Amino acid sequence: MTEANEIRAGEDFFRRTHNQLSGEMSHYVVANPLPDGRSSYQYLADQVPNAQEVLDLGCGDGSLLVVLARNGATRLAGIDLSDVELSAATQRPELYGADLRQGRAQELPFADKSFDTVISHMALMLMAEIEQVFAEAARVLKPAGRLAISVGLKPAGGSGRALFEKVARPIFVTAQQSGAMPSLGDRRTRTREGLNELATVAGFQPIDWTEISHGPRATPEQAWQSAVDSYYDATLIEAGQLQRLRDEFLDQASDLAEEGLLAHGARMAIATTQLR
Ligand SMILES: C[S@@+](CC[C@H](N)C(=O)[O-])C[C@H]1O[C@@H](n2cnc3c(N)ncnc32)[C@H](O)[C@@H]1O
């Protein structure tokens, strides 16, 4: 497959998947607060106090923009590939005046120097042509404008998430090799060094980086369900295979669990910076 076709396949996958599963991401985030009780939307929004003119890249159903509106932002804009997620966003009273566009973060339909803040929650690490996304973020920001993003990291060892990755890996690899699962995103966004290089090349200052583990300890059944709900690859597994995978997961989870509970293992990083 050519690079252009691969990118198109990845973006078609997001459109299809988010059009079917609209709202699931925000439901998951609200149900799994951070250790200090805030949602990761609230935590990220709190990294940019006094943000007034904000653009959210991969805004999904608008949950982060709602938090920013409540924090006092006056101009709200978002872009996402999924029209179904966006139509959920338009129905939120806090977002009635928001400028929500269907499109690609690599080609922002916004004027130069038009926002004081660009923000993105768990979406940047899924985007191809990531240099272009950073260049576009820098273009639409006003001088000294801020960038704040969260990205997913590999799960903590010995956790429900790590076990899920281990038992599901052969199926995920097969799906990738057969082309059913497109390759998504750019690995550099999942490390401090990689993200720092992308940001500084685009004209930002070196990033501040904070890693957070989140998600409560859970029974093996809950850990299984939570993992299935949060891996894009899991949407492609057919029912019988999923059932067999579940049995294997629960079997191995019994060795890992302490007092019947498993560590959740989800991890994310928050990176913030501003234009030089
Ligand atoms: C994991 S979801 C996160 C949604 C939202 N930020 C949230 O946290 O609730 C990733 C989102 O990024 C969007 N997305 C992926 N690639 C994109 C791109 N190149 N441009 C715009 N949106 C994109 C997807 O359609 C999806 O809604």
The ligand as an ORCA input file, in Angstrom:
! r2SCAN-3c Opt
* xyz 0 1
  C      -9.610      8.581     20.955
  S     -10.649      9.738     20.164
  C     -10.578     11.131     21.275
  C     -11.741     12.090     21.098
  C     -11.738     13.280     22.076
  N     -10.526     14.069     21.959
  C     -11.919     12.788     23.486
  O     -10.901     12.601     24.172
  O     -13.061     12.553     23.910
  C      -9.646     10.291     18.808
  C     -10.377     11.280     17.897
  O      -9.449     11.828     16.966
  C     -10.110     11.955     15.719
  N      -9.064     12.025     14.681
  C      -8.157     11.063     14.356
  N      -7.341     11.500     13.396
  C      -7.718     12.765     13.095
  C      -7.249     13.755     12.184
  N      -6.229     13.510     11.376
  N      -7.871     14.960     12.169
  C      -8.924     15.214     12.977
  N      -9.419     14.309     13.862
  C      -8.823     13.111     13.929
  C     -11.002     10.737     15.646
  O     -12.034     10.890     14.696
  C     -11.504     10.661     17.086
  O     -12.694     11.372     17.293
*
